[in-house]
């Protein structure tokens, strides 16, 4: 019995080990959470880093796993490992890059988007994978333009959404133990749905298109991703 409990504990520890590979800002200080969002500016490169929190050197892969590129846009480029690529579809940016232990990669990476004559929104999701551990991954989303809800999207701790990303349903929890009106916005600031939140509240999102959405209650807001 004790042996089985120890084995179970080891399995739990292995599955709950925090991700070693991370996306970070250009000066390698601030980390992004999974599926965190960066709002791009028109024709302004956004620079970021890949960080290895492991005590050992790792090799990682970087790829675009989801892309919605508007028609009539000017261009979308991604630079990494001293080369730049014109992006028109999901693809691998590089197959392997070595990152030293507890440090960022030696080169800055960047993404640049030109809106051109596009009227729709850009959405792109990047994924970095530790080639020594397929479960050690990081994701980062880029969109243009920023949502026009007029709401501060910081201070999101009052709302919890799970699962996130989601396919058919999300469950919403709020810290206050009382009913509140909730709303879902798209990245254009349009209201998609209005409902009452009673912890926890199950919301059907199966009819939504893939992309970034926001759940709002009063002055609190949290984003989620529809897969």
JOBELFEN-V273869 format. One record per run of one state. SS is the DSSP state (~ for helix, > for strand, _ for the rest). FROM is the first residue (numbers start at 0). TO is the last residue. Records with the same first field share a line. If there is no record, write none. Layout:
SS=FROM-TO ; FROM-TO
//
This chain:
_=0-0 ; 16-19 ; 25-29 ; 31-34 ; 39-39 ; 41-42 ; 44-44 ; 52-56 ; 68-73 ; 80-81 ; 86-90 ; 99-101 ; 104-107 ; 114-120 ; 130-131 ; 144-157 ; 162-164 ; 166-167 ; 174-178 ; 186-189 ; 197-199 ; 204-209 ; 217-218 ; 226-226
~=1-15
>=20-24 ; 30-30 ; 35-38 ; 40-40 ; 43-43 ; 45-51 ; 57-67 ; 74-79 ; 82-85 ; 91-98 ; 102-103 ; 108-113 ; 121-129 ; 132-143 ; 158-161 ; 165-165 ; 168-173 ; 179-185 ; 190-196 ; 200-203 ; 210-216 ; 219-225
//
